Amino acid sequence: MKKIVAAAFVGMVLVGSANAAQTKDPRLELMKDMRTMMDAMEQIQRGGLYSSTEDMKLGVKKLQGTLSSLEGEEVKAILPKDQVYAYKFAQKTAQMLRMYSDDMIVSIEAGRMDNALDDYTQLLKQCTSCHMRIRNW
């Protein structure tokens, strides 16, 4: 009898977790993307410090893979409602992140590490600017 009750309980937990996984919260998805962006920036920096252009490129690719979440309507879920400019600002930040990361790839492939690291600095400034304005830091 105990085995049947335990099996039923485990079954309910599994069904509940499967249903929870199917309903994606846009806020959670965006926060996951933000963590991925942070990981990407760390990977780019580590690659630059250790002269690993491959790590830098992988970090840029990881960063660019998350930019669509800033460019789309989903980003409104985490933006402050009282700041009218927040959505446009997030889109502009995404454009700038894409521009600087594209330029970083060009600089890396041309062997201009000083320019690539300048692009990294600009990427970091975009992140900081957005967090200061949007998140009121």
C-alpha positions as CSV (number, residue, x, y, z in Angstrom):
1,M,0.0,0.0,0.0
2,K,2.8,2.4,0.9
3,K,4.4,1.7,-2.5
4,I,1.2,2.6,-4.3
5,V,0.9,5.9,-2.4
6,A,4.5,6.7,-2.9
7,A,4.3,6.0,-6.7
8,A,1.1,8.1,-6.9
9,F,2.9,11.0,-5.1
10,V,5.9,10.8,-7.4
11,G,3.6,10.7,-10.4
12,M,1.8,13.9,-9.3
13,V,5.1,15.6,-8.7
14,L,6.4,14.7,-12.2
15,V,3.2,15.8,-13.9
16,G,3.2,19.1,-12.0
17,S,6.8,19.8,-12.9
18,A,6.1,18.9,-16.6
19,N,3.2,21.4,-16.6
20,A,5.3,24.1,-15.0
21,A,8.1,23.6,-17.6
22,Q,5.6,24.0,-20.4
23,T,4.4,27.4,-19.2
24,K,7.4,29.6,-19.7
25,D,7.5,32.8,-17.7
26,P,8.9,35.6,-20.0
27,R,10.6,37.2,-17.0
28,L,12.5,34.0,-16.1
29,E,13.5,33.6,-19.7
30,L,14.8,37.1,-19.9
31,M,16.7,36.8,-16.6
32,K,18.3,33.6,-18.0
33,D,19.4,35.5,-21.1
34,M,20.8,38.2,-18.8
35,R,22.9,35.6,-17.0
36,T,24.0,34.3,-20.4
37,M,25.1,37.8,-21.4
38,M,27.1,38.1,-18.3
39,D,28.8,34.7,-18.9
40,A,29.5,35.8,-22.5
41,M,31.1,39.0,-21.3
42,E,33.3,37.0,-18.8
43,Q,34.3,34.6,-21.6
44,I,35.3,37.5,-23.9
45,Q,37.3,39.2,-21.1
46,R,39.0,35.9,-20.2
47,G,39.8,35.3,-23.8
48,G,41.3,38.7,-24.2
49,L,43.4,38.4,-21.0
50,Y,44.7,35.0,-22.1
51,S,45.2,35.9,-25.8
52,S,42.6,33.3,-26.8
53,T,40.8,34.7,-29.8
54,E,38.7,31.5,-30.1
55,D,37.3,32.1,-26.6
56,M,36.6,35.7,-27.5
57,K,34.7,34.7,-30.6
58,L,32.7,32.1,-28.7
59,G,31.8,34.7,-26.1
60,V,30.7,37.1,-28.9
61,K,28.6,34.4,-30.4
62,K,27.0,33.6,-27.1
63,L,26.3,37.3,-26.5
64,Q,24.7,37.8,-29.9
65,G,22.5,34.7,-29.3
66,T,20.8,36.6,-26.5
67,L,20.2,39.9,-28.2
68,S,17.0,38.9,-29.8
69,S,15.4,38.9,-26.3
70,L,16.3,42.6,-25.9
71,E,15.0,43.5,-29.4
72,G,11.7,41.8,-29.1
73,E,8.5,42.6,-27.3
74,E,9.3,40.1,-24.5
75,V,11.7,42.6,-22.9
76,K,8.8,44.7,-21.8
77,A,8.1,42.1,-19.1
78,I,11.2,43.2,-17.1
79,L,11.2,46.9,-17.9
80,P,9.8,49.4,-15.4
81,K,6.3,50.5,-16.4
82,D,6.9,54.1,-15.2
83,Q,9.7,54.7,-17.7
84,V,8.2,55.5,-21.1
85,Y,11.6,55.4,-22.8
86,A,12.7,52.0,-21.4
87,Y,11.6,49.9,-24.3
88,K,13.2,52.1,-27.0
89,F,16.3,52.3,-24.8
90,A,16.6,48.5,-24.5
91,Q,16.2,48.2,-28.3
92,K,18.9,50.8,-28.9
93,T,21.2,49.1,-26.4
94,A,20.7,45.8,-28.3
95,Q,21.6,47.5,-31.6
96,M,24.8,49.0,-30.0
97,L,25.7,45.6,-28.5
98,R,25.3,44.0,-31.9
99,M,27.4,46.7,-33.6
100,Y,30.3,46.5,-31.2
101,S,30.3,42.7,-31.1
102,D,30.3,42.6,-34.9
103,D,33.2,45.0,-34.9
104,M,35.0,42.9,-32.3
105,I,34.9,39.9,-34.6
106,V,36.3,42.0,-37.5
107,S,39.0,43.3,-35.3
108,I,39.9,39.8,-33.9
109,E,40.1,38.3,-37.4
110,A,42.3,41.2,-38.6
111,G,44.6,40.7,-35.7
112,R,43.9,44.1,-34.1
113,M,43.5,43.0,-30.4
114,D,43.7,46.5,-29.1
115,N,40.6,47.4,-31.2
116,A,38.9,44.2,-30.1
117,L,39.5,45.1,-26.5
118,D,38.2,48.6,-27.1
119,D,35.1,47.0,-28.5
120,Y,34.8,45.0,-25.3
121,T,35.0,48.2,-23.3
122,Q,32.2,49.6,-25.4
123,L,30.1,46.5,-24.9
124,L,30.6,46.8,-21.1
125,K,29.6,50.4,-21.2
126,Q,26.4,49.5,-23.0
127,C,25.6,47.0,-20.3
128,T,26.4,49.4,-17.5
129,S,24.4,52.2,-19.1
130,C,21.3,50.1,-19.5
131,H,21.5,48.8,-15.9
132,M,22.0,52.3,-14.6
133,R,19.1,53.8,-16.5
134,I,16.6,51.0,-16.6
135,R,17.3,49.3,-13.3
136,N,17.9,52.6,-11.4
137,W,21.3,51.7,-10.1
